[in-house]
């Protein structure tokens, strides 16, 4: 079964269960900075999550405040191990 993912003004079809990271990889060329997080229908979503229904997606990068804070938080947790 196919789902429609809308990113900005672009609609793309994917198989149900697609990982958000794969969608991010398909759109990375449109962003200046690396994509690190998504917003799926307005809700912050990690890139390892799957998409099982039509959705509107916005990507956040290291150039965005929230995206940058996400990277800093992840690095802090990683280095505390």
Number of C-alpha atoms within 10 A of each C-alpha: 9 14 18 18 19 17 17 10 6 10 13 13 12 19 13 15 14 17 17 22 18 14 19 23 11 11 14 15 11 8 13 10 14 16 21 21 24 24 17 20 13 11 10 15 19 16 18 13 13 15 19 16 16 17 17 17 21 18 24 23 20 18 15 14 10 15 20 16 13 18 15 13 11 11 11 11 10 9 7 6 5
